[in-house]
Amino acid sequence: MAAKPAKPDDIVVFSILKASQCGECDTELAPGALLKKEGEIALCLSCADLGHLVFLPQGNAALTRRASKYTTLRAIVVRFSRSRKRYERQGILVEEPALERAESDCLADADAREQRRLRAAVRREEQDAAFVTEFTNSIQRRYPGCPAAEAAQIAGHACQKYSGRVGRSAAAKDFAPESTDLAVAAHVRHCHTPYDALLAQGWERQAARGAVWDAVQAVLENWS
């Protein structure tokens, strides 16, 4: 993406591609050095009275914006692109205290964002824990004979994020009986019948479910 062009009233400093020489102090300027043009004369930053400024490269829009706001004197640094045949912005020169203040502000923002992220994560964990507890209670109300440890296991498994299991469905969030029944039946099928062993032997899923249907219903009736 091309950089924004300098405004007419901006001080422009050039990052040179070829070696040059300051027209006032005769200092040799190597490729990559910065100079300012005054008419036909190229000046090093010291002779241009810009030597006290520090370079802030492009890439951090917030830092650039704040440093530009705090600095009294600013210069735009450009460099000629041979491939694109145009000058492209490389960054800015600002007063060092302004840059330090801008960096401090950005760090404070980063700390604030991190604190907000942590608080949000804690809230999500608390909400998820509350949801699992309520779902556990829903299971125990509908299946009072279900051992408490198994009810908690069923709820925790069904409510895992992004699992696509019944416990995370919209109906489950309202603790609909259908969702509770599906979660409990799935647990019974896997933990109280040979269903998994049948699948391991190559049985089709529906055939394996049919084979363990009576065993699942017996456990559910016992828990109801």
Helices and strands as residue ranges (DSSP letters): E 11-15, E 20-21, E 28-29, E 34-38, E 41-44, E 53-57, H 61-70, E 75-81, E 86-95, H 96-142, H 148-158, G 166-168, H 170-173, H 177-191, H 195-200, H 205-223
